[in-house]
Amino acid sequence: MFNKLLVISGPTATGKTDLAVKLAKKYNGELVSGDSCQIYKGMDIGTGKDQPSDTPIHLIDVITPDQKFSVADFQKIGLKTIKEIQSRNKLPILVGCSGFYIDSLINPNYNTFLIKPSKLLRSLLDLFSVKTLQKIYKFLDKDSFSKLNHSDVNNHYRLTRKIEIKLFSPKNIENCKLKIENFDLLHLSLTAPLDYLYKRIDARVNKRMEMGFIDEIKNLLKKYKWTEPGMQIAAYQCLRPYFENNKKVIKAPLHQGELPEGLRGLVKLWSYAEHSDARRQTCWFKTKSNAIFYDITKKNFPENIFKQVDKWYNKL
């Protein structure tokens, strides 16, 4: 039975998708997105969706921005998708930067799904602001709080769930392991010096503005409110003040130099938010995973990766 699973992880702007596409073409594979932001329909530019034209990619555009979606939801459809790809004798390649999402599919010790939602606690926490929930979770688990990415730390629903898990974890949870498929797994994680990543992130942010990110937000606001789950993503929240403070029609600029002064500062905040995510993602994969790391700034790193994958793929 074909049971192989290749994972390509790493912080944002390391070129994971491009590498995964090349590997998919060589090893008869299909991509499975492990990105917590790209599940939302209509949120393409802000989440940096990179949809290859000739390689299937699953688990993007799963729900609309007004719908809630948890790691438990992702695990359910993620495992199903991987098994379907394997049933066609193809190689599933899980690619993304969301450590919790990836972990939910490959880590048998990931057992927080056993903790059921508490309606009483949730109704109470609904009364609190995001900043108050941040203080509560930081008090409960300072170490875990410091590792949250920008989207998680500013998402009311996700903070509520993390507090819920922390408060209601049973003492015997270690004896209640999730039944994760025993994949023949190879986990490769891309990395790079942070200064190098920051420059790539800034270039990507500028490019997304040129692609029409302003228009994307305008179209989303015709259907959804700023309080919707999907609209909590950092890229959108960072530009929110510009839309709330400017009643006039906003035209999408063609170049970064044409940005209005008020918008220019918010775009910088967006870049800084992604810098923060890159730091947290780097920390996550280095401390929470058993991946083999490849520095994308090193010479011949793609060739070394292909040698590693070839050896694993052809192993009996």
C-alpha positions as CSV (number, residue, x, y, z in Angstrom):
1,M,0.0,0.0,0.0
2,F,1.3,3.4,-1.0
3,N,1.7,5.2,2.4
4,K,4.3,7.9,1.7
5,L,3.8,11.5,2.8
6,L,6.3,14.3,2.0
7,V,6.2,17.5,4.1
8,I,7.7,20.8,3.0
9,S,7.5,23.3,5.8
10,G,9.2,26.5,6.9
11,P,8.5,30.2,7.5
12,T,6.9,32.4,4.9
13,A,8.8,33.6,1.9
14,T,11.1,30.6,1.7
15,G,9.8,29.3,-1.6
16,K,8.1,26.2,-0.3
17,T,5.3,26.0,-2.9
18,D,7.7,26.4,-5.9
19,L,9.9,23.6,-4.5
20,A,6.8,21.4,-3.8
21,V,5.6,21.9,-7.4
22,K,9.0,20.7,-8.8
23,L,9.0,17.7,-6.5
24,A,5.4,16.9,-7.4
25,K,6.2,16.9,-11.1
26,K,9.1,14.5,-10.6
27,Y,7.5,12.1,-8.2
28,N,3.9,12.1,-9.5
29,G,2.6,14.1,-6.6
30,E,-0.2,16.4,-5.6
31,L,0.0,19.3,-3.1
32,V,-1.9,19.6,0.1
33,S,-1.9,23.1,1.6
34,G,-0.9,23.4,5.3
35,D,-1.7,27.1,5.5
36,S,-4.3,28.3,8.0
37,C,-5.1,31.5,6.0
38,Q,-5.5,30.1,2.5
39,I,-8.6,28.1,3.4
40,Y,-10.7,31.2,2.8
41,K,-12.4,31.9,-0.5
42,G,-11.9,35.3,-2.1
43,M,-8.8,36.0,0.1
44,D,-6.2,35.4,-2.5
45,I,-3.8,38.3,-2.6
46,G,-3.6,39.0,1.1
47,T,-2.9,35.4,2.0
48,G,-0.4,34.9,-0.8
49,K,-2.1,32.0,-2.6
50,D,0.2,30.5,-5.2
51,Q,-1.9,28.2,-7.3
52,P,0.2,26.3,-9.8
53,S,-1.7,25.9,-13.1
54,D,-0.5,22.3,-13.9
55,T,-0.2,20.8,-10.4
56,P,-3.2,20.0,-8.2
57,I,-3.3,21.7,-4.8
58,H,-5.9,20.8,-2.2
59,L,-7.3,22.5,1.0
60,I,-7.3,26.0,-0.3
61,D,-10.7,27.9,-0.8
62,V,-12.4,25.5,1.6
63,I,-14.7,28.0,3.4
64,T,-16.0,31.6,3.2
65,P,-14.5,34.3,5.4
66,D,-17.6,34.4,7.7
67,Q,-17.2,30.7,8.7
68,K,-15.2,29.4,11.6
69,F,-12.6,26.7,11.0
70,S,-10.5,24.9,13.6
71,V,-7.4,22.7,13.6
72,A,-9.8,19.8,14.3
73,D,-11.7,20.6,11.1
74,F,-8.5,20.7,9.2
75,Q,-7.3,17.4,10.6
76,K,-10.5,15.7,9.5
77,I,-10.4,16.8,5.9
78,G,-6.6,16.8,5.7
79,L,-6.3,13.1,6.6
80,K,-9.1,12.3,4.2
81,T,-7.4,14.2,1.4
82,I,-4.0,12.6,2.0
83,K,-5.5,9.1,1.9
84,E,-7.4,9.8,-1.3
85,I,-4.2,10.9,-3.0
86,Q,-2.4,7.8,-1.8
87,S,-5.2,5.6,-3.0
88,R,-4.4,6.9,-6.5
89,N,-0.8,5.8,-6.0
90,K,0.3,9.4,-6.0
91,L,2.6,11.2,-3.6
92,P,0.8,13.7,-1.2
93,I,3.1,16.7,-0.5
94,L,1.9,18.7,2.5
95,V,3.3,22.2,2.1
96,G,2.8,25.2,4.4
97,C,3.9,27.4,7.3
98,S,1.2,26.7,9.9
99,G,2.9,24.5,12.4
100,F,-0.3,23.5,14.3
101,Y,-2.0,22.5,11.1
102,I,0.9,20.3,9.9
103,D,1.3,18.8,13.3
104,S,-2.3,17.8,13.4
105,L,-1.7,15.4,10.5
106,I,1.6,13.9,11.4
107,N,2.0,14.0,15.2
108,P,0.3,11.2,17.1
109,N,0.8,13.2,20.4
110,Y,-1.4,16.0,19.1
111,N,-4.3,15.2,21.4
112,T,-6.1,18.5,22.1
113,F,-9.0,17.6,19.9
114,L,-10.2,15.3,22.7
115,I,-11.1,18.4,24.7
116,K,-14.7,19.3,23.8
117,P,-15.9,22.9,23.6
118,S,-17.4,24.5,26.7
119,K,-20.4,26.6,25.9
120,L,-20.3,28.2,29.4
121,L,-16.7,29.2,29.1
122,R,-17.1,30.4,25.5
123,S,-20.1,32.6,26.4
124,L,-18.0,34.2,29.2
125,L,-14.9,34.8,27.0
126,D,-17.1,36.3,24.3
127,L,-17.6,39.2,26.7
128,F,-13.9,40.0,26.7
129,S,-11.8,41.8,24.2
130,V,-8.9,40.2,22.3
131,K,-6.4,42.1,24.5
132,T,-8.0,40.6,27.6
133,L,-7.9,37.1,26.2
134,Q,-4.2,37.6,25.4
135,K,-3.5,38.5,29.0
136,I,-5.5,35.4,30.2
137,Y,-3.7,33.0,27.9
138,K,-0.3,34.6,28.7
139,F,-1.0,34.1,32.4
140,L,-2.0,30.4,31.8
141,D,0.9,29.6,29.5
142,K,3.5,32.3,28.9
143,D,5.8,30.0,26.8
144,S,3.1,29.0,24.4
145,F,1.8,32.6,24.1
146,S,5.2,33.8,23.0
147,K,5.2,31.3,20.1
148,L,1.8,32.4,18.7
149,N,1.9,34.0,15.2
150,H,0.4,37.3,14.5
151,S,-2.9,35.9,13.2
152,D,-3.4,33.6,16.2
153,V,-2.5,36.2,18.8
154,N,-5.1,38.6,17.4
155,N,-7.9,36.0,16.7
156,H,-10.6,36.0,19.3
157,Y,-11.8,32.5,18.4
158,R,-8.4,30.9,18.4
159,L,-7.4,32.5,21.7
160,T,-10.7,31.2,23.2
161,R,-9.9,27.7,22.1
162,K,-6.4,27.8,23.5
163,I,-7.7,29.0,26.9
164,E,-10.3,26.3,26.8
165,I,-7.7,23.6,26.1
166,K,-5.4,24.9,28.8
167,L,-8.2,24.9,31.4
168,F,-9.9,21.6,30.6
169,S,-7.0,19.3,29.6
170,P,-7.6,16.0,31.5
171,K,-4.8,14.7,33.7
172,N,-4.8,11.4,31.8
173,I,-4.6,13.0,28.3
174,E,-1.3,11.4,27.7
175,N,-3.1,8.0,27.7
176,C,-5.6,9.2,25.0
177,K,-3.5,9.4,21.9
178,L,-5.0,10.4,18.6
179,K,-5.0,7.7,15.9
180,I,-2.8,9.4,13.4
181,E,-2.0,7.3,10.3
182,N,1.5,5.8,10.5
183,F,2.8,7.5,7.4
184,D,6.1,6.7,5.7
185,L,7.1,10.3,6.4
186,L,9.8,12.6,5.2
187,H,9.7,16.1,6.7
188,L,11.9,18.8,5.1
189,S,11.9,22.3,6.5
190,L,13.3,25.3,4.6
191,T,15.0,28.0,6.6
192,A,17.1,31.2,6.0
193,P,18.6,34.1,8.0
194,L,15.9,36.4,9.2
195,D,17.4,39.5,7.5
196,Y,17.2,37.6,4.2
197,L,13.6,36.6,4.8
198,Y,12.6,40.2,5.8
199,K,13.8,41.5,2.4
200,R,11.8,38.8,0.6
201,I,8.7,39.5,2.7
202,D,8.9,43.2,2.0
203,A,9.2,42.5,-1.7
204,R,6.2,40.2,-1.6
205,V,4.1,42.7,0.3
206,N,4.9,45.4,-2.3
207,K,4.0,43.0,-5.1
208,R,0.7,42.1,-3.5
209,M,-0.2,45.8,-3.3
210,E,0.6,46.1,-7.1
211,M,-1.6,43.1,-7.8
212,G,-4.6,44.9,-6.5
213,F,-4.9,44.1,-2.8
214,I,-6.9,47.2,-2.2
215,D,-9.5,46.1,-4.7
216,E,-9.6,42.6,-3.0
217,I,-10.4,44.2,0.3
218,K,-13.1,46.4,-1.2
219,N,-14.8,43.4,-2.8
220,L,-14.7,41.5,0.5
221,L,-16.2,44.4,2.4
222,K,-19.2,44.2,0.1
223,K,-20.1,40.8,1.6
224,Y,-18.3,40.6,5.0
225,K,-17.6,42.6,8.1
226,W,-14.2,43.3,9.7
227,T,-15.2,41.1,12.6
228,E,-15.6,37.9,10.5
229,P,-13.1,35.1,11.3
230,G,-11.3,35.3,7.9
231,M,-10.9,39.1,8.1
232,Q,-8.8,38.7,11.3
233,I,-5.8,37.8,9.1
234,A,-3.0,40.3,9.7
235,A,-2.8,41.5,6.1
236,Y,-6.4,42.7,6.2
237,Q,-6.4,44.0,9.7
238,C,-3.2,46.0,9.2
239,L,-5.0,48.0,6.4
240,R,-8.3,48.2,8.2
241,P,-7.7,51.8,9.5
242,Y,-7.3,53.2,6.0
243,F,-10.7,51.9,5.0
244,E,-12.4,53.1,8.1
245,N,-10.8,56.5,8.0
246,N,-11.2,57.2,4.3
247,K,-14.8,57.5,2.9
248,K,-13.6,58.5,-0.6
249,V,-13.1,56.0,-3.3
250,I,-9.8,54.3,-3.0
251,K,-8.0,53.4,-6.3
252,A,-5.4,50.6,-6.3
253,P,-2.0,52.1,-7.0
254,L,0.2,50.6,-9.7
255,H,3.5,51.0,-7.8
256,Q,4.6,51.2,-4.2
257,G,5.8,54.8,-4.7
258,E,2.3,55.8,-5.6
259,L,0.8,54.8,-2.2
260,P,-0.9,57.6,-0.3
261,E,1.0,58.6,2.8
262,G,-1.6,57.2,5.2
263,L,-1.6,53.8,3.5
264,R,2.2,53.6,3.2
265,G,2.6,53.4,7.0
266,L,0.0,50.7,7.3
267,V,1.7,48.6,4.6
268,K,4.9,48.8,6.7
269,L,2.9,47.5,9.6
270,W,1.8,44.6,7.4
271,S,5.4,43.8,6.5
272,Y,6.4,44.0,10.2
273,A,3.5,41.6,11.1
274,E,4.8,39.1,8.5
275,H,8.4,39.6,9.9
276,S,7.0,38.6,13.3
277,D,5.2,35.5,11.8
278,A,8.5,34.5,10.1
279,R,10.3,34.6,13.5
280,R,7.6,32.6,15.2
281,Q,7.4,30.0,12.4
282,T,11.1,29.6,12.4
283,C,11.1,29.0,16.1
284,W,8.2,26.5,15.8
285,F,9.8,24.2,13.2
286,K,13.1,24.3,14.9
287,T,11.8,23.4,18.4
288,K,8.6,21.5,17.7
289,S,9.4,19.3,14.7
290,N,11.8,16.5,13.8
291,A,12.4,17.9,10.3
292,I,15.6,17.9,8.2
293,F,16.5,21.6,7.7
294,Y,17.8,23.2,4.5
295,D,19.0,26.8,4.3
296,I,17.8,28.2,1.0
297,T,20.8,30.6,0.9
298,K,23.2,27.8,0.7
299,K,24.6,26.7,-2.7
300,N,23.1,23.6,-4.3
301,F,20.4,23.3,-1.7
302,P,17.7,22.2,-4.2
303,E,20.0,19.4,-5.6
304,N,20.6,18.2,-2.0
305,I,16.9,18.1,-1.3
306,F,16.2,16.1,-4.5
307,K,18.8,13.6,-3.5
308,Q,17.3,13.3,-0.1
309,V,13.8,12.8,-1.5
310,D,14.9,10.4,-4.2
311,K,16.6,8.2,-1.6
312,W,13.5,8.1,0.6
313,Y,11.0,7.8,-2.3
314,N,12.7,4.8,-3.8
315,K,13.3,3.0,-0.5
316,L,11.5,-0.3,-0.3
